[in-house]
Amino acid sequence: MGKPLTNLWPVCLQGSYFLIPEKLQAVVKWEALNPGHVGNNGIRSNTGGLNYYIHGDDIKLMVNYIHTWSDFHEANPSFGEDQFDEVIGRIQLMF
């Protein structure tokens, strides 16, 4: 078996607030992960997003903007940019 992951530390802080009660929600999130295997392999992300509730949690639209920092990419530039951005959209249908 491999070496145990004794230095692993994931962290996630998230908050949300209804801008329009039960219809439009703003969301912010901060995440960090340090797998603890070797140095310079942590990753951190900030997220800002909106959830639009069409029919409660049964039908909703979600969109998030995510900015990520990668310690691994910063230490190894040949793998690409150490900071990158994403926009992610999602439709949720529950029945």
VEXMIPA-949768 format. One line per field, with one value per residue (C-alpha): residue number from 1; residue in three letters; x, y, z. Coordinates in Angstrom, 1 decimal, padded with zeros to 4 digits. Example, Ala and Ser with C-alpha at 12.3 -4.5 7.8 and 13.67 -1.06 7.14 Angstrom:
BEGIN
nr	[1 | 2] $
rest	[Ala | Ser] $
px	[012.3 | 013.7] $
py	[-004.5 | -001.1] $
pz	[007.8 | 007.1] $
END
This chain:
BEGIN
nr	[1 | 2 | 3 | 4 | 5 | 6 | 7 | 8 | 9 | 10 | 11 | 12 | 13 | 14 | 15 | 16 | 17 | 18 | 19 | 20 | 21 | 22 | 23 | 24 | 25 | 26 | 27 | 28 | 29 | 30 | 31 | 32 | 33 | 34 | 35 | 36 | 37 | 38 | 39 | 40 | 41 | 42 | 43 | 44 | 45 | 46 | 47 | 48 | 49 | 50 | 51 | 52 | 53 | 54 | 55 | 56 | 57 | 58 | 59 | 60 | 61 | 62 | 63 | 64 | 65 | 66 | 67 | 68 | 69 | 70 | 71 | 72 | 73 | 74 | 75 | 76 | 77 | 78 | 79 | 80 | 81 | 82 | 83 | 84 | 85 | 86 | 87 | 88 | 89 | 90 | 91 | 92 | 93 | 94 | 95] $
rest	[Met | Gly | Lys | Pro | Leu | Thr | Asn | Leu | Trp | Pro | Val | Cys | Leu | Gln | Gly | Ser | Tyr | Phe | Leu | Ile | Pro | Glu | Lys | Leu | Gln | Ala | Val | Val | Lys | Trp | Glu | Ala | Leu | Asn | Pro | Gly | His | Val | Gly | Asn | Asn | Gly | Ile | Arg | Ser | Asn | Thr | Gly | Gly | Leu | Asn | Tyr | Tyr | Ile | His | Gly | Asp | Asp | Ile | Lys | Leu | Met | Val | Asn | Tyr | Ile | His | Thr | Trp | Ser | Asp | Phe | His | Glu | Ala | Asn | Pro | Ser | Phe | Gly | Glu | Asp | Gln | Phe | Asp | Glu | Val | Ile | Gly | Arg | Ile | Gln | Leu | Met | Phe] $
px	[000.0 | 001.1 | 001.9 | -001.1 | -002.4 | -001.9 | -001.4 | -004.6 | -006.7 | -009.7 | -011.6 | -014.9 | -016.8 | -020.0 | -022.7 | -025.9 | -028.6 | -031.9 | -032.0 | -035.6 | -037.2 | -037.6 | -036.7 | -033.2 | -030.3 | -026.7 | -024.0 | -020.3 | -017.8 | -014.2 | -012.5 | -009.0 | -007.4 | -003.9 | -003.5 | -000.3 | 001.5 | 004.3 | 004.9 | 003.3 | 000.2 | -002.5 | -005.5 | -007.8 | -011.0 | -013.4 | -016.9 | -019.7 | -023.0 | -026.7 | -029.5 | -032.9 | -035.8 | -038.5 | -040.5 | -038.7 | -035.8 | -037.7 | -036.8 | -034.0 | -031.2 | -027.7 | -024.7 | -021.3 | -018.1 | -015.1 | -011.5 | -008.9 | -005.3 | -003.1 | 000.2 | 001.2 | 000.9 | 002.7 | 005.6 | 005.5 | 004.6 | 005.0 | 001.6 | -000.2 | -001.5 | -001.5 | -004.7 | -007.8 | -011.5 | -014.6 | -018.3 | -020.5 | -024.3 | -026.7 | -030.4 | -031.9 | -035.0 | -036.3 | -039.4] $
py	[000.0 | 003.6 | 006.2 | 007.4 | 010.9 | 012.4 | 016.0 | 016.2 | 019.3 | 020.3 | 023.5 | 024.9 | 028.0 | 028.8 | 031.4 | 032.4 | 035.1 | 035.5 | 038.7 | 038.1 | 035.7 | 032.2 | 033.2 | 034.6 | 033.6 | 034.8 | 032.3 | 032.8 | 030.0 | 029.6 | 026.2 | 025.0 | 021.6 | 020.5 | 016.8 | 016.6 | 014.3 | 016.6 | 020.3 | 022.7 | 020.8 | 022.7 | 024.3 | 027.2 | 028.5 | 031.4 | 031.1 | 033.6 | 032.6 | 033.0 | 030.4 | 031.2 | 029.1 | 028.5 | 026.0 | 025.7 | 023.1 | 021.1 | 023.4 | 025.9 | 027.5 | 028.0 | 029.8 | 030.2 | 032.1 | 030.3 | 031.6 | 029.0 | 029.1 | 026.0 | 025.7 | 022.8 | 024.8 | 027.7 | 025.4 | 023.7 | 026.3 | 023.8 | 022.3 | 025.6 | 028.7 | 028.7 | 030.8 | 030.1 | 031.1 | 029.1 | 029.9 | 026.9 | 026.7 | 024.1 | 023.3 | 021.2 | 019.2 | 016.9 | 014.8] $
pz	[000.0 | -000.5 | 002.1 | 004.1 | 003.3 | 006.7 | 005.4 | 003.4 | 004.1 | 002.1 | 003.0 | 001.6 | 002.8 | 001.1 | 001.6 | -000.3 | -000.1 | -001.8 | -003.8 | -004.7 | -002.1 | -003.3 | -006.9 | -007.3 | -005.1 | -005.1 | -004.1 | -003.2 | -002.4 | -001.5 | -001.8 | -001.2 | -001.4 | -000.5 | -001.2 | 000.9 | -001.4 | -002.5 | -002.3 | -004.7 | -005.6 | -003.9 | -005.7 | -004.7 | -006.2 | -005.8 | -007.1 | -007.6 | -009.0 | -009.4 | -009.0 | -010.5 | -009.1 | -011.7 | -009.6 | -006.3 | -006.3 | -008.9 | -011.8 | -011.5 | -013.6 | -012.2 | -013.5 | -011.8 | -012.6 | -011.1 | -010.8 | -009.9 | -008.8 | -009.2 | -007.2 | -009.4 | -012.6 | -011.0 | -010.1 | -013.5 | -016.2 | -019.0 | -017.9 | -018.6 | -016.9 | -013.1 | -013.0 | -015.1 | -015.3 | -016.1 | -016.6 | -015.8 | -016.4 | -015.3 | -015.5 | -012.7 | -013.3 | -010.5 | -010.7] $
END
